[in-house]
Amino acid sequence: MARKTTPTLRSKSSPPVIHPKSLLAIEDLSLVEISSIFALASRLESEPHRTRVRHLDGRKVALLFYESSTRTRTSFELAAKSLGAMTTLVSDKSSSIEKGESLHDTGLTLRALGAEAIILRSHLSGAPWRVALSTGLPVLNAGDGMHQHPSQALLDLRTMLTHLYGKAKANTVNERSLRGTTVVITGDIRHSRVARSNSILLPQLGARVILCGPPELLPEEALSLSPGIEIERDFNRALSQANVAMMLRIQSERLAGLALNQNDYIDGYQLNSERLAAFAPEALVMHPGPMVRGLEIDSTVADGPQSAIEQQVTHGLAIRMALLHRALVNKSTTKKPSTKRRAHA
């Protein structure tokens, strides 16, 4: 059984600290650390159940979800339980959050109840940093507002590398791993934390990243996400260059004030079987979910031979097992908050 560690208590006069095994943004990880996470994911994936459940036997993990989620929440929960941890789900509809309790106090309450790690999804950009600073616990960002979704970027990368090189070579990550690979990300990039995390990560491995969408969903400011990012408004032209076509959901809940004609969007940007066959007959098709079939993608493509959408979900379970193992098994001390630029809640 893994040794249980107790969070270090700090005096009120001590500066706030962030646990070094938190994952708050994708740039927190070096390529060496990503390789280590991928290797750990592969090892955990291959272990028999009776061995795997000993890693976090008896450990306590809190899932704090202020937004609805299926894939991310379920995969984190199953990942924790696959390693033997006990989990509790706290949502804004079934807790004191609904009564107005602050994020700070909720985090402290979870720590006082014995939670040893917190997985947080929030509509507020920067919320994971607030909880990490408040509690000193390892915090895993499961999506914060329109900011980032780092574990999704990791599972997307592992899906791409497995497709390109096979599982045996997918664990080796370096600045040349995606050299010669063009990834086209299409859809509601303005509101997408997935697009932001991938746009930061993929160029570090040599990928060419093209963002595609109408101006309402893809402002020119997106070019500042990472050096070398390109914008292409013509989907057919972008798709003709794609080795990977990543489609994004139109986030209708965030479109207030934006004039977007759905029929025009379908005509210009939907990935359907005819368009895929004409412009990207060998491209890998990806989607972080949830999909709106008939809007950004049609069912023939989503369920077709070029689709890696189900594989993404499978890779997500392995990656999240590795992140939880990294957070709770490896002995480490807390560190001062990073000086990197953060979004604030």
BALUM-78164 format. One record per residue (C-alpha): residue number from 1; residue in three letters; x, y, z. Coordinates in steps of 0.1 Angstrom, whole numbers, plus 5000, padded with zeros to 4 digits. Layout:
BEGIN
NODE   num   residuo   east   north     up
NODE   NUM       Ala      X       Y      Z
...
This chain:
BEGIN
NODE   num   residuo   east   north     up
NODE     1       Met   5000    5000   5000
NODE     2       Ala   5013    5035   4991
NODE     3       Arg   5025    5055   5021
NODE     4       Lys   5001    5082   5031
NODE     5       Thr   5014    5117   5033
NODE     6       Thr   4999    5145   5052
NODE     7       Pro   4998    5180   5037
NODE     8       Thr   5022    5203   5054
NODE     9       Leu   5004    5228   5075
NODE    10       Arg   5017    5264   5072
NODE    11       Ser   5013    5293   5096
NODE    12       Lys   4991    5323   5086
NODE    13       Ser   5022    5343   5081
NODE    14       Ser   5038    5319   5056
NODE    15       Pro   5035    5327   5019
NODE    16       Pro   5010    5306   4999
NODE    17       Val   5024    5275   4982
NODE    18       Ile   5013    5253   4954
NODE    19       His   5019    5215   4956
NODE    20       Pro   5045    5207   4929
NODE    21       Lys   5025    5177   4916
NODE    22       Ser   4995    5199   4908
NODE    23       Leu   4987    5202   4872
NODE    24       Leu   4972    5237   4866
NODE    25       Ala   4983    5245   4831
NODE    26       Ile   5000    5225   4803
NODE    27       Glu   5030    5248   4804
NODE    28       Asp   5037    5236   4839
NODE    29       Leu   5051    5203   4824
NODE    30       Ser   5084    5200   4806
NODE    31       Leu   5087    5175   4777
NODE    32       Val   5107    5152   4800
NODE    33       Glu   5079    5153   4825
NODE    34       Ile   5053    5145   4798
NODE    35       Ser   5074    5115   4787
NODE    36       Ser   5075    5103   4823
NODE    37       Ile   5037    5107   4826
NODE    38       Phe   5032    5088   4794
NODE    39       Ala   5055    5060   4805
NODE    40       Leu   5037    5057   4838
NODE    41       Ala   5003    5056   4820
NODE    42       Ser   5015    5027   4799
NODE    43       Arg   5028    5009   4830
NODE    44       Leu   4996    5014   4849
NODE    45       Glu   4975    5004   4819
NODE    46       Ser   4993    4971   4816
NODE    47       Glu   4992    4961   4853
NODE    48       Pro   4966    4935   4865
NODE    49       His   4938    4949   4885
NODE    50       Arg   4950    4934   4918
NODE    51       Thr   4983    4952   4915
NODE    52       Arg   4970    4985   4902
NODE    53       Val   4945    4990   4931
NODE    54       Arg   4973    4989   4956
NODE    55       His   4989    5022   4944
NODE    56       Leu   4963    5045   4960
NODE    57       Asp   4946    5020   4984
NODE    58       Gly   4927    5040   5010
NODE    59       Arg   4937    5075   4996
NODE    60       Lys   4910    5101   4993
NODE    61       Val   4903    5121   4962
NODE    62       Ala   4877    5149   4959
NODE    63       Leu   4861    5157   4925
NODE    64       Leu   4849    5193   4927
NODE    65       Phe   4828    5201   4896
NODE    66       Tyr   4812    5234   4891
NODE    67       Glu   4803    5226   4855
NODE    68       Ser   4786    5195   4840
NODE    69       Ser   4809    5169   4826
NODE    70       Thr   4807    5133   4814
NODE    71       Arg   4840    5122   4799
NODE    72       Thr   4864    5142   4822
NODE    73       Arg   4846    5136   4854
NODE    74       Thr   4839    5099   4848
NODE    75       Ser   4874    5092   4836
NODE    76       Phe   4890    5109   4866
NODE    77       Glu   4867    5091   4889
NODE    78       Leu   4873    5057   4873
NODE    79       Ala   4911    5065   4872
NODE    80       Ala   4911    5071   4909
NODE    81       Lys   4891    5040   4917
NODE    82       Ser   4912    5019   4893
NODE    83       Leu   4942    5028   4916
NODE    84       Gly   4923    5019   4948
NODE    85       Ala   4914    5054   4959
NODE    86       Met   4881    5065   4975
NODE    87       Thr   4864    5093   4957
NODE    88       Thr   4837    5118   4965
NODE    89       Leu   4819    5141   4940
NODE    90       Val   4810    5176   4950
NODE    91       Ser   4789    5196   4926
NODE    92       Asp   4774    5231   4927
NODE    93       Lys   4739    5216   4927
NODE    94       Ser   4744    5193   4957
NODE    95       Ser   4765    5212   4982
NODE    96       Ser   4770    5244   5001
NODE    97       Ile   4783    5259   4969
NODE    98       Glu   4747    5264   4959
NODE    99       Lys   4742    5284   4991
NODE   100       Gly   4770    5308   4982
NODE   101       Glu   4800    5291   4999
NODE   102       Ser   4833    5304   4984
NODE   103       Leu   4857    5284   4965
NODE   104       His   4883    5290   4992
NODE   105       Asp   4861    5277   5019
NODE   106       Thr   4850    5247   4999
NODE   107       Gly   4886    5237   4993
NODE   108       Leu   4895    5241   5030
NODE   109       Thr   4864    5220   5040
NODE   110       Leu   4875    5192   5016
NODE   111       Arg   4910    5192   5031
NODE   112       Ala   4896    5191   5066
NODE   113       Leu   4875    5161   5057
NODE   114       Gly   4906    5143   5046
NODE   115       Ala   4908    5149   5009
NODE   116       Glu   4944    5144   4997
NODE   117       Ala   4939    5157   4961
NODE   118       Ile   4913    5178   4944
NODE   119       Ile   4902    5175   4908
NODE   120       Leu   4885    5208   4899
NODE   121       Arg   4864    5219   4870
NODE   122       Ser   4851    5255   4872
NODE   123       His   4835    5281   4850
NODE   124       Leu   4860    5306   4864
NODE   125       Ser   4894    5309   4847
NODE   126       Gly   4921    5307   4873
NODE   127       Ala   4900    5288   4899
NODE   128       Pro   4925    5259   4902
NODE   129       Trp   4952    5282   4913
NODE   130       Arg   4930    5296   4940
NODE   131       Val   4922    5262   4954
NODE   132       Ala   4958    5251   4951
NODE   133       Leu   4970    5281   4971
NODE   134       Ser   4942    5278   4997
NODE   135       Thr   4948    5241   5004
NODE   136       Gly   4984    5232   4996
NODE   137       Leu   4970    5200   4982
NODE   138       Pro   4978    5186   4947
NODE   139       Val   4951    5201   4924
NODE   140       Leu   4944    5188   4889
NODE   141       Asn   4927    5212   4866
NODE   142       Ala   4898    5195   4848
NODE   143       Gly   4890    5226   4829
NODE   144       Asp   4888    5262   4841
NODE   145       Gly   4865    5286   4822
NODE   146       Met   4879    5295   4788
NODE   147       His   4915    5291   4800
NODE   148       Gln   4929    5256   4799
NODE   149       His   4923    5218   4800
NODE   150       Pro   4957    5203   4804
NODE   151       Ser   4948    5166   4809
NODE   152       Gln   4928    5168   4776
NODE   153       Ala   4959    5181   4758
NODE   154       Leu   4979    5152   4772
NODE   155       Leu   4955    5126   4761
NODE   156       Asp   4951    5142   4727
NODE   157       Leu   4989    5141   4723
NODE   158       Arg   4991    5105   4733
NODE   159       Thr   4963    5096   4708
NODE   160       Met   4983    5113   4680
NODE   161       Leu   5016    5097   4689
NODE   162       Thr   5001    5063   4692
NODE   163       His   4985    5067   4658
NODE   164       Leu   5017    5079   4642
NODE   165       Tyr   5042    5056   4659
NODE   166       Gly   5024    5029   4678
NODE   167       Lys   5020    5025   4715
NODE   168       Ala   5056    5013   4721
NODE   169       Lys   5071    5045   4708
NODE   170       Ala   5044    5069   4720
NODE   171       Asn   5061    5074   4754
NODE   172       Thr   5091    5092   4740
NODE   173       Val   5083    5129   4737
NODE   174       Asn   5107    5155   4724
NODE   175       Glu   5108    5186   4703
NODE   176       Arg   5108    5165   4671
NODE   177       Ser   5080    5141   4679
NODE   178       Leu   5054    5159   4657
NODE   179       Arg   5078    5175   4632
NODE   180       Gly   5061    5173   4598
NODE   181       Thr   5026    5169   4613
NODE   182       Thr   5000    5195   4607
NODE   183       Val   4971    5197   4632
NODE   184       Val   4940    5216   4621
NODE   185       Ile   4918    5227   4650
NODE   186       Thr   4884    5239   4638
NODE   187       Gly   4854    5253   4656
NODE   188       Asp   4847    5275   4686
NODE   189       Ile   4882    5284   4694
NODE   190       Arg   4873    5317   4711
NODE   191       His   4857    5298   4740
NODE   192       Ser   4878    5265   4739
NODE   193       Arg   4902    5257   4767
NODE   194       Val   4910    5225   4747
NODE   195       Ala   4922    5245   4717
NODE   196       Arg   4942    5268   4740
NODE   197       Ser   4960    5239   4758
NODE   198       Asn   4967    5221   4725
NODE   199       Ser   4979    5253   4708
NODE   200       Ile   5005    5257   4736
NODE   201       Leu   5016    5221   4737
NODE   202       Leu   5017    5208   4702
NODE   203       Pro   5041    5234   4687
NODE   204       Gln   5067    5224   4714
NODE   205       Leu   5069    5190   4697
NODE   206       Gly   5074    5204   4663
NODE   207       Ala   5037    5203   4651
NODE   208       Arg   5024    5229   4627
NODE   209       Val   4990    5241   4642
NODE   210       Ile   4964    5258   4620
NODE   211       Leu   4933    5272   4637
NODE   212       Cys   4902    5274   4615
NODE   213       Gly   4868    5291   4620
NODE   214       Pro   4848    5322   4613
NODE   215       Pro   4859    5355   4629
NODE   216       Glu   4830    5353   4655
NODE   217       Leu   4846    5321   4669
NODE   218       Leu   4882    5326   4660
NODE   219       Pro   4896    5361   4667
NODE   220       Glu   4929    5372   4653
NODE   221       Glu   4942    5374   4689
NODE   222       Ala   4945    5336   4688
NODE   223       Leu   4978    5340   4670
NODE   224       Ser   4993    5350   4703
NODE   225       Leu   4986    5316   4719
NODE   226       Ser   5020    5302   4708
NODE   227       Pro   5047    5311   4683
NODE   228       Gly   5040    5297   4648
NODE   229       Ile   5002    5294   4652
NODE   230       Glu   4984    5301   4619
NODE   231       Ile   4948    5311   4611
NODE   232       Glu   4930    5298   4580
NODE   233       Arg   4894    5309   4574
NODE   234       Asp   4888    5285   4545
NODE   235       Phe   4881    5251   4560
NODE   236       Asn   4886    5232   4528
NODE   237       Arg   4920    5248   4524
NODE   238       Ala   4930    5240   4560
NODE   239       Leu   4917    5205   4558
NODE   240       Ser   4938    5198   4526
NODE   241       Gln   4969    5203   4548
NODE   242       Ala   4958    5183   4578
NODE   243       Asn   4974    5151   4592
NODE   244       Val   4951    5156   4622
NODE   245       Ala   4917    5172   4620
NODE   246       Met   4904    5182   4655
NODE   247       Met   4869    5194   4656
NODE   248       Leu   4854    5214   4684
NODE   249       Arg   4818    5218   4697
NODE   250       Ile   4800    5251   4692
NODE   251       Gln   4796    5262   4728
NODE   252       Ser   4761    5277   4725
NODE   253       Glu   4760    5284   4762
NODE   254       Arg   4788    5310   4757
NODE   255       Leu   4776    5326   4724
NODE   256       Ala   4755    5354   4739
NODE   257       Gly   4760    5386   4718
NODE   258       Leu   4777    5368   4689
NODE   259       Ala   4759    5366   4656
NODE   260       Leu   4764    5331   4642
NODE   261       Asn   4742    5316   4616
NODE   262       Gln   4741    5279   4622
NODE   263       Asn   4733    5269   4586
NODE   264       Asp   4762    5290   4573
NODE   265       Tyr   4785    5274   4598
NODE   266       Ile   4774    5239   4587
NODE   267       Asp   4780    5248   4551
NODE   268       Gly   4814    5263   4558
NODE   269       Tyr   4829    5243   4586
NODE   270       Gln   4812    5210   4592
NODE   271       Leu   4834    5179   4588
NODE   272       Asn   4812    5155   4567
NODE   273       Ser   4822    5124   4548
NODE   274       Glu   4822    5142   4514
NODE   275       Arg   4846    5169   4526
NODE   276       Leu   4868    5145   4544
NODE   277       Ala   4871    5122   4513
NODE   278       Ala   4878    5152   4491
NODE   279       Phe   4904    5171   4512
NODE   280       Ala   4918    5148   4539
NODE   281       Pro   4913    5112   4530
NODE   282       Glu   4941    5100   4553
NODE   283       Ala   4937    5125   4582
NODE   284       Leu   4931    5114   4618
NODE   285       Val   4898    5128   4631
NODE   286       Met   4896    5139   4667
NODE   287       His   4870    5156   4689
NODE   288       Pro   4873    5162   4727
NODE   289       Gly   4836    5159   4732
NODE   290       Pro   4808    5163   4737
NODE   291       Met   4800    5161   4700
NODE   292       Val   4770    5178   4684
NODE   293       Arg   4763    5154   4656
NODE   294       Gly   4750    5172   4625
NODE   295       Leu   4766    5205   4635
NODE   296       Glu   4804    5205   4636
NODE   297       Ile   4807    5168   4626
NODE   298       Asp   4784    5142   4610
NODE   299       Ser   4779    5107   4623
NODE   300       Thr   4795    5090   4593
NODE   301       Val   4828    5107   4601
NODE   302       Ala   4825    5105   4639
NODE   303       Asp   4820    5067   4636
NODE   304       Gly   4841    5062   4606
NODE   305       Pro   4875    5045   4601
NODE   306       Gln   4895    5077   4604
NODE   307       Ser   4880    5086   4638
NODE   308       Ala   4900    5084   4669
NODE   309       Ile   4873    5098   4692
NODE   310       Glu   4868    5067   4712
NODE   311       Gln   4905    5061   4715
NODE   312       Gln   4908    5096   4730
NODE   313       Val   4885    5086   4757
NODE   314       Thr   4905    5054   4764
NODE   315       His   4938    5073   4765
NODE   316       Gly   4921    5098   4789
NODE   317       Leu   4916    5071   4815
NODE   318       Ala   4953    5061   4813
NODE   319       Ile   4966    5096   4814
NODE   320       Arg   4944    5105   4844
NODE   321       Met   4956    5074   4863
NODE   322       Ala   4991    5086   4858
NODE   323       Leu   4984    5121   4869
NODE   324       Leu   4967    5109   4901
NODE   325       His   4996    5085   4908
NODE   326       Arg   5021    5113   4902
NODE   327       Ala   5001    5136   4925
NODE   328       Leu   4998    5112   4954
NODE   329       Val   5025    5085   4953
NODE   330       Asn   5056    5105   4946
NODE   331       Lys   5070    5122   4977
NODE   332       Ser   5076    5159   4973
NODE   333       Thr   5073    5192   4990
NODE   334       Thr   5053    5223   4982
NODE   335       Lys   5066    5251   4961
NODE   336       Lys   5060    5288   4957
NODE   337       Pro   5035    5299   4930
NODE   338       Ser   5049    5301   4895
NODE   339       Thr   5058    5335   4881
NODE   340       Lys   5043    5325   4848
NODE   341       Arg   5013    5345   4837
NODE   342       Arg   4980    5331   4850
NODE   343       Ala   4944    5337   4844
NODE   344       His   4926    5349   4875
NODE   345       Ala   4893    5338   4888
